[in-house]
């Protein structure tokens, strides 16, 4: 039986792996469908402490991975399909019929951004003009025109953040009223650089001759009219979903599927010896550094 299995290989999983490996647990990391996690889709990470010149997302998490392996973590390519946390031996059932048993488990499966489903969205995602993280990628749009899609707090917060760099930000929302809190909505309406585009959905992202985003084709849902908005970047901020389906009914979650740490803890679930770290439990901060830090906490708890 394994001493510790870590499910997920993003910043949270690797933070847990480094600490648990150094704590002598020789953790087994199940890397999941996206080895390295969400950060691998970010071209340049400029806000991770310690990298003054920035580092590409893939390089950052792969360096964490080498660090974990150096101390004895083992990484397997598998996808978890089911778990049984009812006994003292935690069972983890993976694709291909592999079953792992462990004394302790860290769940670090992350979250996925919801996407709009517009034409060319995925082709231009990650470095060619479509991003789901203004905090990560906003600075690449200095002096450029961008659009942001969504009407919640995230879209509003990110729109305001983008005005630090972009010359103009068009906020495209499918209704004529923001879902965001009053205070956030107020900031949007008062910001001269932000123009709301109401009752509109993005149907297509236009590709320029350089192979990057050149604009968006937008449909007005009230009258069906279609127009084009030229822009260099499209930020999608229509919410996230935690990657926690397989843990449904196995650990406490909130109504959106985020795993709930026990009151007064950051990383302990309601199930003894099952810990959680990163974006599958944190819907507020969602940064590489905070995920890695929560992973470290889970690794420490598992080692204790
Ligand atoms: P959210 O509140 O669920 O808002 C998502 C927005 O995207 C909504 O305006 C929604 O439109 C729109 N949307 C959803 N699916 C869409 C689609 N397929 N096409 C076009 N638009 C779509 O998500 P969030 O903004 O990420 O916020 C999540 C939670 O975190 C919220 O509780 C929020 O308050 C919180 N949060 C707080 C802060 C803060 O306090 N500083 C910052 C960020 C987030 P409709 O309005 O028409 O449904």
py3Dmol code that shows the C-alpha trace and the ligand (Angstrom):
import py3Dmol

protein = """\
ATOM      1  CA  UNK A   1       0.000   0.000   0.000  1.00  0.00           C
ATOM      2  CA  UNK A   2       1.196   3.525  -0.830  1.00  0.00           C
ATOM      3  CA  UNK A   3       1.783   5.923   2.051  1.00  0.00           C
ATOM      4  CA  UNK A   4       0.389   8.814   0.021  1.00  0.00           C
ATOM      5  CA  UNK A   5      -1.274   9.195  -3.347  1.00  0.00           C
ATOM      6  CA  UNK A   6      -1.595  12.700  -4.779  1.00  0.00           C
ATOM      7  CA  UNK A   7      -4.277  13.072  -7.420  1.00  0.00           C
ATOM      8  CA  UNK A   8      -3.298  15.847  -9.813  1.00  0.00           C
ATOM      9  CA  UNK A   9       0.013  17.143 -11.150  1.00  0.00           C
ATOM     10  CA  UNK A  10      -0.462  20.915 -11.312  1.00  0.00           C
ATOM     11  CA  UNK A  11       1.061  23.450  -8.935  1.00  0.00           C
ATOM     12  CA  UNK A  12      -0.997  22.173  -5.977  1.00  0.00           C
ATOM     13  CA  UNK A  13      -0.140  18.521  -6.608  1.00  0.00           C
ATOM     14  CA  UNK A  14       3.530  19.338  -7.040  1.00  0.00           C
ATOM     15  CA  UNK A  15       3.617  21.530  -3.934  1.00  0.00           C
ATOM     16  CA  UNK A  16       2.194  18.582  -2.002  1.00  0.00           C
ATOM     17  CA  UNK A  17       4.600  16.143  -3.676  1.00  0.00           C
ATOM     18  CA  UNK A  18       7.713  18.186  -2.835  1.00  0.00           C
ATOM     19  CA  UNK A  19       6.783  18.512   0.836  1.00  0.00           C
ATOM     20  CA  UNK A  20       5.561  14.929   1.240  1.00  0.00           C
ATOM     21  CA  UNK A  21       8.597  13.514  -0.589  1.00  0.00           C
ATOM     22  CA  UNK A  22      10.935  15.478   1.645  1.00  0.00           C
ATOM     23  CA  UNK A  23       8.865  14.183   4.565  1.00  0.00           C
ATOM     24  CA  UNK A  24       9.741  10.617   3.533  1.00  0.00           C
ATOM     25  CA  UNK A  25       6.369   9.520   2.153  1.00  0.00           C
ATOM     26  CA  UNK A  26       7.636   8.745  -1.363  1.00  0.00           C
ATOM     27  CA  UNK A  27       4.289   9.938  -2.771  1.00  0.00           C
ATOM     28  CA  UNK A  28       2.733   8.534  -5.904  1.00  0.00           C
ATOM     29  CA  UNK A  29       1.345  11.294  -8.118  1.00  0.00           C
ATOM     30  CA  UNK A  30      -1.427  10.462 -10.577  1.00  0.00           C
ATOM     31  CA  UNK A  31      -1.022  13.076 -13.277  1.00  0.00           C
ATOM     32  CA  UNK A  32      -4.515  13.101 -14.768  1.00  0.00           C
ATOM     33  CA  UNK A  33      -5.776  14.323 -18.128  1.00  0.00           C
ATOM     34  CA  UNK A  34      -3.696  17.508 -18.190  1.00  0.00           C
ATOM     35  CA  UNK A  35      -0.170  16.767 -16.925  1.00  0.00           C
ATOM     36  CA  UNK A  36       1.075  19.932 -15.223  1.00  0.00           C
ATOM     37  CA  UNK A  37      -2.416  21.382 -14.892  1.00  0.00           C
ATOM     38  CA  UNK A  38      -3.878  24.725 -15.987  1.00  0.00           C
ATOM     39  CA  UNK A  39      -0.589  26.635 -15.711  1.00  0.00           C
ATOM     40  CA  UNK A  40       0.789  24.747 -18.730  1.00  0.00           C
ATOM     41  CA  UNK A  41      -1.529  26.830 -20.927  1.00  0.00           C
ATOM     42  CA  UNK A  42       0.016  30.132 -19.797  1.00  0.00           C
ATOM     43  CA  UNK A  43       2.817  31.347 -22.014  1.00  0.00           C
ATOM     44  CA  UNK A  44       4.585  33.525 -19.450  1.00  0.00           C
ATOM     45  CA  UNK A  45       4.163  33.619 -15.666  1.00  0.00           C
ATOM     46  CA  UNK A  46       5.453  36.941 -14.372  1.00  0.00           C
ATOM     47  CA  UNK A  47       4.009  36.921 -10.865  1.00  0.00           C
ATOM     48  CA  UNK A  48       5.462  33.744  -9.385  1.00  0.00           C
ATOM     49  CA  UNK A  49       7.863  34.920  -6.671  1.00  0.00           C
ATOM     50  CA  UNK A  50      11.488  34.094  -7.403  1.00  0.00           C
ATOM     51  CA  UNK A  51      11.345  34.497 -11.187  1.00  0.00           C
ATOM     52  CA  UNK A  52      12.068  38.183 -11.753  1.00  0.00           C
ATOM     53  CA  UNK A  53      12.287  37.703 -15.533  1.00  0.00           C
ATOM     54  CA  UNK A  54       9.208  35.482 -15.677  1.00  0.00           C
ATOM     55  CA  UNK A  55       9.000  31.837 -16.605  1.00  0.00           C
ATOM     56  CA  UNK A  56       6.742  29.973 -19.007  1.00  0.00           C
ATOM     57  CA  UNK A  57       3.951  28.076 -17.289  1.00  0.00           C
ATOM     58  CA  UNK A  58       5.024  24.700 -18.581  1.00  0.00           C
ATOM     59  CA  UNK A  59       8.638  25.292 -17.502  1.00  0.00           C
ATOM     60  CA  UNK A  60       7.519  26.358 -14.049  1.00  0.00           C
ATOM     61  CA  UNK A  61       5.430  23.302 -13.270  1.00  0.00           C
ATOM     62  CA  UNK A  62       7.916  20.937 -14.929  1.00  0.00           C
ATOM     63  CA  UNK A  63      10.633  22.320 -12.713  1.00  0.00           C
ATOM     64  CA  UNK A  64       8.400  21.631  -9.671  1.00  0.00           C
ATOM     65  CA  UNK A  65       7.942  18.121 -10.999  1.00  0.00           C
ATOM     66  CA  UNK A  66      11.720  17.497 -11.279  1.00  0.00           C
ATOM     67  CA  UNK A  67      12.115  18.876  -7.767  1.00  0.00           C
ATOM     68  CA  UNK A  68       9.477  16.453  -6.446  1.00  0.00           C
ATOM     69  CA  UNK A  69      11.053  13.505  -8.286  1.00  0.00           C
ATOM     70  CA  UNK A  70      14.483  14.434  -6.943  1.00  0.00           C
ATOM     71  CA  UNK A  71      13.151  13.836  -3.441  1.00  0.00           C
ATOM     72  CA  UNK A  72      11.449  10.551  -4.300  1.00  0.00           C
ATOM     73  CA  UNK A  73       8.008  11.360  -5.723  1.00  0.00           C
ATOM     74  CA  UNK A  74       6.860   8.973  -8.441  1.00  0.00           C
ATOM     75  CA  UNK A  75       4.553  10.167 -11.203  1.00  0.00           C
ATOM     76  CA  UNK A  76       2.231   7.870 -13.116  1.00  0.00           C
ATOM     77  CA  UNK A  77       0.195   8.634 -16.182  1.00  0.00           C
ATOM     78  CA  UNK A  78      -3.348   7.665 -15.287  1.00  0.00           C
ATOM     79  CA  UNK A  79      -6.776   9.222 -14.930  1.00  0.00           C
ATOM     80  CA  UNK A  80      -8.854   8.626 -11.805  1.00  0.00           C
ATOM     81  CA  UNK A  81     -12.326   7.287 -12.549  1.00  0.00           C
ATOM     82  CA  UNK A  82     -13.587   6.472  -9.059  1.00  0.00           C
ATOM     83  CA  UNK A  83     -12.506   6.427  -5.422  1.00  0.00           C
ATOM     84  CA  UNK A  84     -13.496   4.617  -2.263  1.00  0.00           C
ATOM     85  CA  UNK A  85     -12.490   6.551   0.840  1.00  0.00           C
ATOM     86  CA  UNK A  86     -14.698   4.561   3.230  1.00  0.00           C
ATOM     87  CA  UNK A  87     -12.009   2.346   4.788  1.00  0.00           C
ATOM     88  CA  UNK A  88      -8.572   3.007   6.237  1.00  0.00           C
ATOM     89  CA  UNK A  89      -7.071   1.889   2.906  1.00  0.00           C
ATOM     90  CA  UNK A  90      -8.151   4.572   0.444  1.00  0.00           C
ATOM     91  CA  UNK A  91      -8.837   3.025  -2.947  1.00  0.00           C
ATOM     92  CA  UNK A  92      -8.293   4.892  -6.201  1.00  0.00           C
ATOM     93  CA  UNK A  93      -9.604   3.329  -9.393  1.00  0.00           C
ATOM     94  CA  UNK A  94      -7.981   4.529 -12.611  1.00  0.00           C
ATOM     95  CA  UNK A  95      -8.533   4.238 -16.331  1.00  0.00           C
ATOM     96  CA  UNK A  96      -7.210   0.980 -17.738  1.00  0.00           C
ATOM     97  CA  UNK A  97      -8.201  -0.944 -14.610  1.00  0.00           C
ATOM     98  CA  UNK A  98      -5.281   0.239 -12.440  1.00  0.00           C
ATOM     99  CA  UNK A  99      -6.157   0.405  -8.728  1.00  0.00           C
ATOM    100  CA  UNK A 100      -4.026   2.140  -6.118  1.00  0.00           C
ATOM    101  CA  UNK A 101      -4.394   1.829  -2.349  1.00  0.00           C
ATOM    102  CA  UNK A 102      -3.066   4.452  -0.007  1.00  0.00           C
ATOM    103  CA  UNK A 103      -2.998   5.363   3.658  1.00  0.00           C
ATOM    104  CA  UNK A 104      -3.500   9.015   2.746  1.00  0.00           C
ATOM    105  CA  UNK A 105      -4.669  10.972  -0.277  1.00  0.00           C
ATOM    106  CA  UNK A 106      -4.267  14.555  -1.439  1.00  0.00           C
ATOM    107  CA  UNK A 107      -6.872  15.699  -3.969  1.00  0.00           C
ATOM    108  CA  UNK A 108      -5.354  18.364  -6.213  1.00  0.00           C
ATOM    109  CA  UNK A 109      -7.373  18.031  -9.382  1.00  0.00           C
ATOM    110  CA  UNK A 110      -7.729  21.740 -10.094  1.00  0.00           C
ATOM    111  CA  UNK A 111     -10.463  23.487 -12.018  1.00  0.00           C
ATOM    112  CA  UNK A 112     -11.248  24.199 -15.624  1.00  0.00           C
ATOM    113  CA  UNK A 113     -12.315  27.510 -17.080  1.00  0.00           C
ATOM    114  CA  UNK A 114     -15.640  27.403 -18.783  1.00  0.00           C
ATOM    115  CA  UNK A 115     -15.246  28.291 -22.447  1.00  0.00           C
ATOM    116  CA  UNK A 116     -17.745  30.097 -24.670  1.00  0.00           C
ATOM    117  CA  UNK A 117     -17.688  27.601 -27.523  1.00  0.00           C
ATOM    118  CA  UNK A 118     -17.056  30.234 -30.223  1.00  0.00           C
ATOM    119  CA  UNK A 119     -15.477  29.274 -33.526  1.00  0.00           C
ATOM    120  CA  UNK A 120     -11.613  29.337 -33.379  1.00  0.00           C
ATOM    121  CA  UNK A 121     -11.663  29.772 -29.575  1.00  0.00           C
ATOM    122  CA  UNK A 122      -9.548  26.720 -28.839  1.00  0.00           C
ATOM    123  CA  UNK A 123      -7.257  27.202 -31.861  1.00  0.00           C
ATOM    124  CA  UNK A 124      -6.207  30.614 -30.504  1.00  0.00           C
ATOM    125  CA  UNK A 125      -6.128  29.603 -26.847  1.00  0.00           C
ATOM    126  CA  UNK A 126      -2.798  29.900 -25.005  1.00  0.00           C
ATOM    127  CA  UNK A 127      -0.601  32.511 -26.634  1.00  0.00           C
ATOM    128  CA  UNK A 128      -2.515  33.380 -29.815  1.00  0.00           C
ATOM    129  CA  UNK A 129      -4.983  35.828 -28.333  1.00  0.00           C
ATOM    130  CA  UNK A 130      -7.478  33.839 -26.274  1.00  0.00           C
ATOM    131  CA  UNK A 131      -6.867  33.664 -22.546  1.00  0.00           C
ATOM    132  CA  UNK A 132      -8.792  32.765 -19.424  1.00  0.00           C
ATOM    133  CA  UNK A 133      -6.463  34.603 -17.056  1.00  0.00           C
ATOM    134  CA  UNK A 134      -6.090  38.384 -17.171  1.00  0.00           C
ATOM    135  CA  UNK A 135      -3.769  38.286 -14.164  1.00  0.00           C
ATOM    136  CA  UNK A 136      -1.438  35.963 -16.089  1.00  0.00           C
ATOM    137  CA  UNK A 137      -1.638  37.385 -19.597  1.00  0.00           C
ATOM    138  CA  UNK A 138      -2.945  40.971 -19.318  1.00  0.00           C
ATOM    139  CA  UNK A 139       0.501  42.564 -19.509  1.00  0.00           C
ATOM    140  CA  UNK A 140       1.017  41.185 -23.035  1.00  0.00           C
ATOM    141  CA  UNK A 141      -1.721  43.523 -24.260  1.00  0.00           C
ATOM    142  CA  UNK A 142      -0.090  46.821 -23.385  1.00  0.00           C
ATOM    143  CA  UNK A 143      -1.450  49.530 -25.681  1.00  0.00           C
ATOM    144  CA  UNK A 144      -3.811  47.101 -27.454  1.00  0.00           C
ATOM    145  CA  UNK A 145      -7.575  46.698 -27.684  1.00  0.00           C
ATOM    146  CA  UNK A 146      -9.058  43.682 -25.933  1.00  0.00           C
ATOM    147  CA  UNK A 147     -12.459  42.217 -25.145  1.00  0.00           C
ATOM    148  CA  UNK A 148     -13.589  40.329 -22.090  1.00  0.00           C
ATOM    149  CA  UNK A 149     -16.575  37.990 -22.091  1.00  0.00           C
ATOM    150  CA  UNK A 150     -18.787  37.624 -19.018  1.00  0.00           C
ATOM    151  CA  UNK A 151     -20.829  39.680 -16.614  1.00  0.00           C
ATOM    152  CA  UNK A 152     -19.852  38.323 -13.200  1.00  0.00           C
ATOM    153  CA  UNK A 153     -17.374  39.534 -10.594  1.00  0.00           C
ATOM    154  CA  UNK A 154     -14.493  37.805 -12.374  1.00  0.00           C
ATOM    155  CA  UNK A 155     -15.191  39.518 -15.689  1.00  0.00           C
ATOM    156  CA  UNK A 156     -15.538  42.911 -13.990  1.00  0.00           C
ATOM    157  CA  UNK A 157     -12.437  42.482 -11.845  1.00  0.00           C
ATOM    158  CA  UNK A 158     -10.416  41.290 -14.818  1.00  0.00           C
ATOM    159  CA  UNK A 159     -11.755  44.079 -17.049  1.00  0.00           C
ATOM    160  CA  UNK A 160     -10.548  46.663 -14.539  1.00  0.00           C
ATOM    161  CA  UNK A 161      -7.191  44.861 -14.250  1.00  0.00           C
ATOM    162  CA  UNK A 162      -6.829  44.855 -18.047  1.00  0.00           C
ATOM    163  CA  UNK A 163      -7.214  48.654 -18.207  1.00  0.00           C
ATOM    164  CA  UNK A 164      -3.773  48.906 -16.596  1.00  0.00           C
ATOM    165  CA  UNK A 165      -2.322  47.684 -19.887  1.00  0.00           C
ATOM    166  CA  UNK A 166      -4.847  47.745 -22.706  1.00  0.00           C
ATOM    167  CA  UNK A 167      -5.922  50.955 -24.442  1.00  0.00           C
ATOM    168  CA  UNK A 168      -9.527  49.805 -24.517  1.00  0.00           C
ATOM    169  CA  UNK A 169     -11.569  46.981 -23.002  1.00  0.00           C
ATOM    170  CA  UNK A 170     -14.972  45.962 -24.361  1.00  0.00           C
ATOM    171  CA  UNK A 171     -16.954  43.859 -21.930  1.00  0.00           C
ATOM    172  CA  UNK A 172     -19.271  41.566 -23.871  1.00  0.00           C
ATOM    173  CA  UNK A 173     -22.200  40.257 -21.851  1.00  0.00           C
ATOM    174  CA  UNK A 174     -25.158  38.163 -22.954  1.00  0.00           C
ATOM    175  CA  UNK A 175     -27.676  40.254 -20.972  1.00  0.00           C
ATOM    176  CA  UNK A 176     -28.127  43.972 -20.314  1.00  0.00           C
ATOM    177  CA  UNK A 177     -27.469  43.665 -16.608  1.00  0.00           C
ATOM    178  CA  UNK A 178     -24.321  42.542 -14.835  1.00  0.00           C
ATOM    179  CA  UNK A 179     -24.398  39.598 -12.466  1.00  0.00           C
ATOM    180  CA  UNK A 180     -21.465  41.139 -10.594  1.00  0.00           C
ATOM    181  CA  UNK A 181     -21.826  42.797  -7.201  1.00  0.00           C
ATOM    182  CA  UNK A 182     -22.900  46.450  -7.204  1.00  0.00           C
ATOM    183  CA  UNK A 183     -19.467  47.688  -6.273  1.00  0.00           C
ATOM    184  CA  UNK A 184     -17.766  45.776  -9.097  1.00  0.00           C
ATOM    185  CA  UNK A 185     -20.442  46.797 -11.582  1.00  0.00           C
ATOM    186  CA  UNK A 186     -19.951  50.425 -10.502  1.00  0.00           C
ATOM    187  CA  UNK A 187     -16.241  50.213 -11.237  1.00  0.00           C
ATOM    188  CA  UNK A 188     -16.977  49.012 -14.752  1.00  0.00           C
ATOM    189  CA  UNK A 189     -19.443  51.774 -15.482  1.00  0.00           C
ATOM    190  CA  UNK A 190     -17.121  54.451 -14.151  1.00  0.00           C
ATOM    191  CA  UNK A 191     -14.009  53.313 -15.983  1.00  0.00           C
ATOM    192  CA  UNK A 192     -13.495  55.345 -19.154  1.00  0.00           C
ATOM    193  CA  UNK A 193     -11.483  52.603 -20.828  1.00  0.00           C
ATOM    194  CA  UNK A 194     -14.261  50.001 -20.442  1.00  0.00           C
ATOM    195  CA  UNK A 195     -17.266  49.886 -22.783  1.00  0.00           C
ATOM    196  CA  UNK A 196     -19.987  47.304 -22.142  1.00  0.00           C
ATOM    197  CA  UNK A 197     -21.449  45.524 -25.174  1.00  0.00           C
ATOM    198  CA  UNK A 198     -24.843  44.353 -23.940  1.00  0.00           C
ATOM    199  CA  UNK A 199     -27.084  41.483 -25.060  1.00  0.00           C
ATOM    200  CA  UNK A 200     -24.278  40.027 -27.102  1.00  0.00           C
ATOM    201  CA  UNK A 201     -22.549  36.701 -27.573  1.00  0.00           C
ATOM    202  CA  UNK A 202     -19.270  35.962 -29.312  1.00  0.00           C
ATOM    203  CA  UNK A 203     -19.877  33.590 -32.221  1.00  0.00           C
ATOM    204  CA  UNK A 204     -16.401  33.565 -33.743  1.00  0.00           C
ATOM    205  CA  UNK A 205     -12.891  34.730 -33.020  1.00  0.00           C
ATOM    206  CA  UNK A 206     -11.352  36.199 -36.157  1.00  0.00           C
ATOM    207  CA  UNK A 207      -7.858  35.128 -37.147  1.00  0.00           C
ATOM    208  CA  UNK A 208      -5.446  37.710 -38.600  1.00  0.00           C
ATOM    209  CA  UNK A 209      -2.748  37.132 -41.216  1.00  0.00           C
ATOM    210  CA  UNK A 210      -0.252  36.487 -38.395  1.00  0.00           C
ATOM    211  CA  UNK A 211      -2.355  33.549 -37.196  1.00  0.00           C
ATOM    212  CA  UNK A 212      -3.402  35.421 -34.052  1.00  0.00           C
ATOM    213  CA  UNK A 213      -6.622  36.985 -32.849  1.00  0.00           C
ATOM    214  CA  UNK A 214      -7.719  39.951 -34.958  1.00  0.00           C
ATOM    215  CA  UNK A 215     -11.220  40.491 -33.581  1.00  0.00           C
ATOM    216  CA  UNK A 216     -14.513  38.927 -32.652  1.00  0.00           C
ATOM    217  CA  UNK A 217     -17.770  38.376 -34.482  1.00  0.00           C
ATOM    218  CA  UNK A 218     -20.601  39.193 -32.123  1.00  0.00           C
ATOM    219  CA  UNK A 219     -24.318  38.496 -32.371  1.00  0.00           C
ATOM    220  CA  UNK A 220     -26.881  40.674 -30.657  1.00  0.00           C
ATOM    221  CA  UNK A 221     -29.282  38.231 -28.999  1.00  0.00           C
ATOM    222  CA  UNK A 222     -32.180  40.727 -29.084  1.00  0.00           C
ATOM    223  CA  UNK A 223     -32.259  41.605 -32.788  1.00  0.00           C
ATOM    224  CA  UNK A 224     -29.966  38.958 -34.300  1.00  0.00           C
ATOM    225  CA  UNK A 225     -27.659  41.536 -35.858  1.00  0.00           C
ATOM    226  CA  UNK A 226     -24.029  40.520 -36.289  1.00  0.00           C
ATOM    227  CA  UNK A 227     -21.063  42.876 -35.997  1.00  0.00           C
ATOM    228  CA  UNK A 228     -17.273  42.660 -35.780  1.00  0.00           C
ATOM    229  CA  UNK A 229     -15.139  44.158 -33.040  1.00  0.00           C
ATOM    230  CA  UNK A 230     -11.417  44.393 -33.861  1.00  0.00           C
ATOM    231  CA  UNK A 231      -9.196  43.362 -30.929  1.00  0.00           C
ATOM    232  CA  UNK A 232      -5.883  41.647 -30.198  1.00  0.00           C
ATOM    233  CA  UNK A 233      -7.050  39.670 -27.198  1.00  0.00           C
ATOM    234  CA  UNK A 234     -10.136  37.868 -25.952  1.00  0.00           C
ATOM    235  CA  UNK A 235     -10.395  37.139 -22.249  1.00  0.00           C
ATOM    236  CA  UNK A 236     -13.010  34.567 -21.306  1.00  0.00           C
ATOM    237  CA  UNK A 237     -14.324  35.034 -17.759  1.00  0.00           C
ATOM    238  CA  UNK A 238     -17.587  33.133 -17.596  1.00  0.00           C
ATOM    239  CA  UNK A 239     -16.703  31.098 -14.530  1.00  0.00           C
ATOM    240  CA  UNK A 240     -14.792  27.962 -13.588  1.00  0.00           C
ATOM    241  CA  UNK A 241     -15.807  24.456 -12.736  1.00  0.00           C
ATOM    242  CA  UNK A 242     -13.823  22.353 -10.295  1.00  0.00           C
ATOM    243  CA  UNK A 243     -12.582  18.993 -11.582  1.00  0.00           C
ATOM    244  CA  UNK A 244     -14.260  17.068  -8.787  1.00  0.00           C
ATOM    245  CA  UNK A 245     -16.944  14.886 -10.372  1.00  0.00           C
ATOM    246  CA  UNK A 246     -15.317  11.638  -9.261  1.00  0.00           C
ATOM    247  CA  UNK A 247     -15.316  12.784  -5.629  1.00  0.00           C
ATOM    248  CA  UNK A 248     -19.011  13.569  -5.544  1.00  0.00           C
ATOM    249  CA  UNK A 249     -20.553  11.955  -2.454  1.00  0.00           C
ATOM    250  CA  UNK A 250     -17.080  10.913  -1.197  1.00  0.00           C
ATOM    251  CA  UNK A 251     -15.997  14.187   0.457  1.00  0.00           C
ATOM    252  CA  UNK A 252     -17.905  17.326   1.458  1.00  0.00           C
ATOM    253  CA  UNK A 253     -18.386  19.805  -1.370  1.00  0.00           C
ATOM    254  CA  UNK A 254     -20.273  23.044  -1.799  1.00  0.00           C
ATOM    255  CA  UNK A 255     -23.176  23.403  -4.208  1.00  0.00           C
ATOM    256  CA  UNK A 256     -20.797  24.250  -7.087  1.00  0.00           C
ATOM    257  CA  UNK A 257     -18.663  21.134  -6.531  1.00  0.00           C
ATOM    258  CA  UNK A 258     -15.708  22.809  -4.785  1.00  0.00           C
ATOM    259  CA  UNK A 259     -14.339  20.531  -2.055  1.00  0.00           C
ATOM    260  CA  UNK A 260     -14.887  22.114   1.346  1.00  0.00           C
ATOM    261  CA  UNK A 261     -11.949  22.086   3.749  1.00  0.00           C
ATOM    262  CA  UNK A 262     -13.005  21.435   7.338  1.00  0.00           C
ATOM    263  CA  UNK A 263     -13.787  24.588   9.250  1.00  0.00           C
ATOM    264  CA  UNK A 264     -10.605  26.125  10.624  1.00  0.00           C
ATOM    265  CA  UNK A 265      -8.325  24.257   8.206  1.00  0.00           C
ATOM    266  CA  UNK A 266      -7.184  25.037   4.670  1.00  0.00           C
ATOM    267  CA  UNK A 267      -6.551  21.508   3.433  1.00  0.00           C
ATOM    268  CA  UNK A 268      -8.242  18.875   5.638  1.00  0.00           C
ATOM    269  CA  UNK A 269     -11.466  17.369   4.261  1.00  0.00           C
ATOM    270  CA  UNK A 270     -14.228  15.809   6.368  1.00  0.00           C
ATOM    271  CA  UNK A 271     -12.661  12.392   5.643  1.00  0.00           C
ATOM    272  CA  UNK A 272      -9.721  11.498   7.853  1.00  0.00           C
ATOM    273  CA  UNK A 273      -6.451  11.206   5.898  1.00  0.00           C
ATOM    274  CA  UNK A 274      -7.939  12.775   2.787  1.00  0.00           C
ATOM    275  CA  UNK A 275      -6.618  16.265   2.087  1.00  0.00           C
ATOM    276  CA  UNK A 276      -7.355  18.802  -0.607  1.00  0.00           C
ATOM    277  CA  UNK A 277      -5.288  21.561  -2.220  1.00  0.00           C
ATOM    278  CA  UNK A 278      -5.546  24.152  -4.945  1.00  0.00           C
ATOM    279  CA  UNK A 279      -8.252  25.229  -7.341  1.00  0.00           C
ATOM    280  CA  UNK A 280     -10.527  22.238  -6.721  1.00  0.00           C
ATOM    281  CA  UNK A 281     -11.230  23.804  -3.325  1.00  0.00           C
ATOM    282  CA  UNK A 282     -10.243  27.451  -3.821  1.00  0.00           C
ATOM    283  CA  UNK A 283     -12.532  29.556  -5.987  1.00  0.00           C
ATOM    284  CA  UNK A 284     -11.263  32.877  -4.729  1.00  0.00           C
ATOM    285  CA  UNK A 285      -7.532  33.197  -5.449  1.00  0.00           C
ATOM    286  CA  UNK A 286      -6.803  30.585  -8.151  1.00  0.00           C
ATOM    287  CA  UNK A 287      -3.146  31.519  -8.633  1.00  0.00           C
ATOM    288  CA  UNK A 288      -0.136  29.255  -9.237  1.00  0.00           C
ATOM    289  CA  UNK A 289       1.498  30.531  -6.061  1.00  0.00           C
ATOM    290  CA  UNK A 290      -1.588  29.998  -3.892  1.00  0.00           C
ATOM    291  CA  UNK A 291      -2.161  26.516  -5.330  1.00  0.00           C
ATOM    292  CA  UNK A 292       1.479  25.562  -4.701  1.00  0.00           C
ATOM    293  CA  UNK A 293       1.212  26.927  -1.167  1.00  0.00           C
ATOM    294  CA  UNK A 294      -1.987  24.986  -0.437  1.00  0.00           C
ATOM    295  CA  UNK A 295      -0.250  21.913  -1.855  1.00  0.00           C
ATOM    296  CA  UNK A 296       2.642  22.465   0.534  1.00  0.00           C
ATOM    297  CA  UNK A 297       0.171  22.648   3.440  1.00  0.00           C
ATOM    298  CA  UNK A 298      -1.489  19.401   2.344  1.00  0.00           C
ATOM    299  CA  UNK A 299       1.925  17.745   2.021  1.00  0.00           C
ATOM    300  CA  UNK A 300       2.816  18.867   5.539  1.00  0.00           C
ATOM    301  CA  UNK A 301      -0.510  17.615   6.948  1.00  0.00           C
ATOM    302  CA  UNK A 302      -0.050  14.247   5.222  1.00  0.00           C
ATOM    303  CA  UNK A 303       3.457  13.941   6.644  1.00  0.00           C
ATOM    304  CA  UNK A 304       2.352  14.671  10.206  1.00  0.00           C
TER     305      UNK A 304
END
"""
ligand_1 = """\
48
LIG
P -20.259 33.876 -12.244
O -20.628 34.746 -11.114
O -20.900 32.566 -12.386
O -20.518 34.730 -13.580
C -20.365 34.159 -14.834
C -20.789 35.179 -15.881
O -20.557 34.622 -17.156
C -22.269 35.541 -15.798
O -22.444 36.909 -16.050
C -22.888 34.704 -16.901
O -23.988 35.325 -17.542
C -21.765 34.613 -17.902
N -21.827 33.369 -18.648
C -21.915 32.110 -18.154
N -21.902 31.211 -19.149
C -21.815 31.927 -20.288
C -21.769 31.573 -21.669
N -21.775 30.300 -22.064
N -21.664 32.568 -22.590
C -21.636 33.859 -22.198
N -21.675 34.256 -20.918
C -21.768 33.299 -19.982
O -18.674 33.559 -12.289
P -17.448 34.454 -11.768
O -17.590 35.854 -12.231
O -16.222 33.693 -12.151
O -17.587 34.421 -10.191
C -17.608 33.160 -9.496
C -17.758 33.442 -7.995
O -16.573 34.062 -7.491
C -18.913 34.397 -7.709
O -19.508 34.013 -6.508
C -18.233 35.721 -7.555
O -18.947 36.625 -6.744
C -16.892 35.316 -6.918
N -15.858 36.293 -7.233
C -15.667 37.299 -6.350
C -14.701 38.270 -6.609
C -14.502 39.372 -5.619
O -15.250 39.452 -4.684
N -13.513 40.195 -5.797
C -13.953 38.226 -7.792
C -14.196 37.182 -8.680
C -15.158 36.232 -8.395
P -25.392 35.519 -16.780
O -25.176 36.632 -15.810
O -26.335 35.840 -17.885
O -25.671 34.204 -16.126
"""
view = py3Dmol.view(width=600, height=400)
view.addModel(protein, "pdb")
view.setStyle({"model": 0}, {"cartoon": {"style": "trace"}})
view.addModel(ligand_1, "xyz")
view.setStyle({"model": 1}, {"stick": {}})
view.zoomTo()
view.show()
